[in-house]
Amino acid sequence: MADVQEKIIEVSPDPDKHWKPGEQVMVSMEESLGKKAVILGYVLPLIVLLGSIVLFLSLLNNEGVAALISIFMLAPYYLGLYFFRKKLHKEFSFRIQ
């Protein structure tokens, strides 16, 4: 793991097992969820950015304005992620092994 830092994550409780604060545990999540997180966090915003740059360059013929508008086009995307954060929070769950 390249990023070795202390992180705080929320794990759904397991009624059969009991852990104490400070106890070392192994936390995992499904590999497919990691790929989905990469797609939502990096791939789709890149597609929105590049697509809007191409669109606004063809419409405006001004690179600076097209780039600026394209950056602002990411705001609705990230706003949508923010509004669906509760649904995403349920879907991206961690487990203790």
Backbone hydrogen bonds in HBPLUS format (Angstrom, degrees):
<---DONOR---> <-ACCEPTOR-->    atom                        ^
c    i                          cat <-CA-CA->   ^        H-A-AA   ^      H-
h    n   atom  resd res      DA  || num        DHA   H-A  angle D-A-AA Bond
n    s   type  num  typ     dist DA aas  dist angle  dist       angle   num
A0017-LYS N   A0014-ASP O   3.22 MM   3  5.69 148.9  2.32 113.3 121.1     1
A0023-GLU N   A0020-LYS O   3.07 MM   3  5.58 160.4  2.11 139.1 140.4     2
A0097-GLN N   A0026-MET O   2.79 MM  71  5.38 169.8  1.80 163.0 166.6     3
A0028-SER N   A0095-ARG O   2.84 MM  67  5.32 160.0  1.88 151.3 158.0     4
A0095-ARG N   A0028-SER O   2.77 MM  67  5.32 159.6  1.81 156.5 162.7     5
A0033-LEU N   A0030-GLU O   3.09 MM   3  5.42 131.9  2.33 103.4 115.6     6
A0034-GLY N   A0031-GLU O   3.06 MM   3  5.14 123.9  2.39  97.4 111.7     7
A0035-LYS N   A0031-GLU O   3.15 MM   4  6.56 153.9  2.22 150.7 157.2     8
A0036-LYS N   A0032-SER O   3.00 MM   4  6.24 152.1  2.08 140.8 148.8     9
A0037-ALA N   A0033-LEU O   2.91 MM   4  6.09 149.0  2.01 142.3 150.3    10
A0038-VAL N   A0034-GLY O   3.07 MM   4  6.36 152.3  2.15 144.7 151.5    11
A0039-ILE N   A0035-LYS O   2.99 MM   4  6.28 157.0  2.05 147.3 153.6    12
A0040-LEU N   A0036-LYS O   2.90 MM   4  6.14 165.6  1.93 151.1 154.7    13
A0041-GLY N   A0037-ALA O   2.84 MM   4  5.85 152.7  1.91 145.1 153.1    14
A0042-TYR N   A0038-VAL O   2.83 MM   4  5.55 152.5  1.91 145.4 150.7    15
A0043-VAL N   A0038-VAL O   3.33 MM   5  6.71 157.8  2.39 140.7 147.2    16
A0044-LEU N   A0039-ILE O   2.95 MM   5  5.94 178.1  1.95 162.2 161.6    17
A0046-LEU N   A0042-TYR O   3.14 MM   4  6.16 149.8  2.24 139.1 147.5    18
A0047-ILE N   A0043-VAL O   2.97 MM   4  6.29 153.8  2.04 152.4 160.0    19
A0048-VAL N   A0044-LEU O   2.93 MM   4  6.20 161.3  1.96 153.7 158.5    20
A0049-LEU N   A0045-PRO O   2.87 MM   4  6.04 161.1  1.91 147.2 152.6    21
A0050-LEU N   A0046-LEU O   2.88 MM   4  6.04 176.1  1.88 155.4 156.5    22
A0051-GLY N   A0047-ILE O   2.85 MM   4  5.78 160.2  1.89 145.8 152.5    23
A0052-SER N   A0048-VAL O   2.96 MM   4  5.96 158.2  2.01 143.6 149.7    24
A0053-ILE N   A0049-LEU O   2.97 MM   4  6.15 148.6  2.08 145.0 154.0    25
A0054-VAL N   A0050-LEU O   3.03 MM   4  6.26 166.0  2.05 151.7 154.6    26
A0055-LEU N   A0051-GLY O   2.99 MM   4  6.17 162.2  2.02 145.9 151.4    27
A0056-PHE N   A0052-SER O   2.87 MM   4  5.93 173.0  1.88 149.6 151.9    28
A0057-LEU N   A0053-ILE O   2.85 MM   4  5.84 146.5  1.96 146.0 155.1    29
A0058-SER N   A0054-VAL O   3.14 MM   4  6.25 155.0  2.20 143.7 149.4    30
A0059-LEU N   A0055-LEU O   3.08 MM   4  6.35 141.2  2.24 140.8 152.1    31
A0060-LEU N   A0056-PHE O   2.84 MM   4  5.68 159.9  1.88 142.5 147.8    32
A0061-ASN N   A0057-LEU O   3.04 MM   4  5.05 150.1  2.13 124.4 132.9    33
A0066-ALA N   A0062-ASN O   2.99 MM   4  6.07 160.9  2.03 153.2 159.4    34
A0067-ALA N   A0063-GLU O   2.88 MM   4  6.02 157.5  1.93 148.8 154.6    35
A0068-LEU N   A0064-GLY O   2.98 MM   4  6.18 160.4  2.02 146.4 152.1    36
A0069-ILE N   A0065-VAL O   2.90 MM   4  6.06 166.9  1.92 154.1 157.4    37
A0070-SER N   A0066-ALA O   2.95 MM   4  6.03 152.5  2.02 141.2 149.5    38
A0071-ILE N   A0067-ALA O   2.98 MM   4  6.25 150.2  2.07 147.1 154.1    39
A0072-PHE N   A0068-LEU O   3.13 MM   4  6.43 156.5  2.19 145.4 151.7    40
A0073-MET N   A0069-ILE O   2.90 MM   4  6.19 125.5  2.21 138.5 154.1    41
A0074-LEU N   A0071-ILE O   3.14 MM   3  5.58 155.4  2.20 107.8 115.1    42
A0075-ALA N   A0072-PHE O   3.17 MM   3  5.47 148.5  2.27 104.2 112.7    43
A0078-TYR N   A0074-LEU O   2.97 MM   4  6.27 169.1  1.98 165.7 166.4    44
A0079-LEU N   A0075-ALA O   2.82 MM   4  5.90 147.7  1.93 150.0 160.3    45
A0080-GLY N   A0076-PRO O   2.89 MM   4  6.01 149.2  1.99 139.9 147.3    46
A0081-LEU N   A0077-TYR O   3.06 MM   4  6.47 152.3  2.14 146.3 153.8    47
A0082-TYR N   A0078-TYR O   2.95 MM   4  6.15 149.3  2.05 138.2 146.8    48
A0083-PHE N   A0079-LEU O   2.94 MM   4  6.25 154.4  2.01 148.3 154.5    49
A0084-PHE N   A0080-GLY O   3.06 MM   4  6.26 142.1  2.21 144.1 154.0    50
A0085-ARG N   A0082-TYR O   3.25 MM   3  5.09 160.9  2.29 106.6 107.1    51
A0088-LEU N   A0084-PHE O   2.96 MM   4  6.22 163.0  1.99 155.4 161.0    52
A0089-HIS N   A0085-ARG O   2.72 MM   4  5.78 146.0  1.84 140.8 150.7    53
A0090-LYS N   A0086-LYS O   3.17 MM   4  6.40 147.8  2.28 140.6 147.1    54
A0091-GLU N   A0087-LYS O   3.13 MM   4  6.39 149.7  2.23 142.5 151.1    55
A0092-PHE N   A0088-LEU O   2.83 MM   4  5.96 162.2  1.86 157.2 160.7    56
